[in-house]
Amino acid sequence: MPAYVETMMYAGAVPWHGLGTYVGDDDILSDEAIVAAGLDWSADKTPLFYEESSDSPWGSPSTKKIDTHVAMIRSDNKRCLGIVGDGYTPLQNKDSFALMDSLVKDGEMKYHTAGSLREGKQVWLLGQIGSFDVVPGDRVDKFMMLSNSHDGSSALRMFFTNVRVVCANTAALALDGARGKGMTLRHTKNLTNRVEQAQKALALAVKHHEKMEEFMRHLADTNMTASKMDEFINSLIPLPEEGKSMTRAENQQGQLLELFERGRGQDIPGVRGTAWAAFNAVTEYTNYERSTRGGQSNRFESALFGSGAKMVDQAVKLLAA
């Protein structure tokens, strides 16, 4: 498996990126998902040391402990995931993922994918919470994603994502501009508090997806003329003045226009020629066509956490204006 997605499992339909180990169609809880996704390891704080040179030409250097920082080490392969402050408290995979188990038990969510990015520095768990049709026959599935880092770069957060089923385009969306922030979830081992947090997260997700459903249907009702599409593409991918950068930008613009006219699912009645078709051209481009090192594995990370997600956010802002 490519380097960016280290390990991964999926239940049910094959994800758009085609990565991961299939575990069946039945509902599973986080303890099963963690094992299937290769996440049954811990991130442990380990002391750091350095050698202090001796002032004497005959002396040997002495080993000194660093008091301010520690290394986060994976328990299974002893890889260093990052250097963090001594006061950092790690949140283990089993504890963070168990947060949402109450929703699965109540039938409000079904775990779909889980895995590790960049050798375990970041892990995620994705759960489906429903679906809706933007236009008849064009279904969008609604998801909640938990993401946690083991290198100290971020806290446990929740994001909201959508997958357009007909062409399996994934997008992490934010009408309010807060996609990068998501929702920070408080870690607790108290079962009552955990269930309360899960229900609060679900309520927030439902509210978010209601806004997205309204927005997407508005796009499907909005005609996208040739001039409007040109303006949209030029705003999303501006052309530099000259050189190789201009050629690259022109090629990217051409790809977007091609996907707008003949992309996956654009032949569904009520899609072609609309702002919804323009939006789907962008998500298909970031999911499948955009040039990235590491191929489809890196596109997955980019579409949900990186530059691909930023491009989709910019498209949302332009189409919502």
Secondary structure by P-SEA (a helix, b strand, c coil): cccccccccccccccccccccccccccccaaaaaaaacccbbbbbbbbbbbbbbccccbbbbbbbbccbbbbbbcccccccccccccbbbbcaaaaaacaaaaaaacccccccccccccccccbbbbbcccccccccbbbbbbbbbbbbcccccccbbbbbcccccccccccccccccccccbbbbbbccaaaaaaaaaaaaaaaaaaaaaaaaaaaaaaaccccaaaaaaaaaaacccccccaaaaaaaaaaaaaaaaaccccccccccccccaaaaaaaaaaaaaccccccccaaaaaaaacccaaaaaaaaaaaaaac
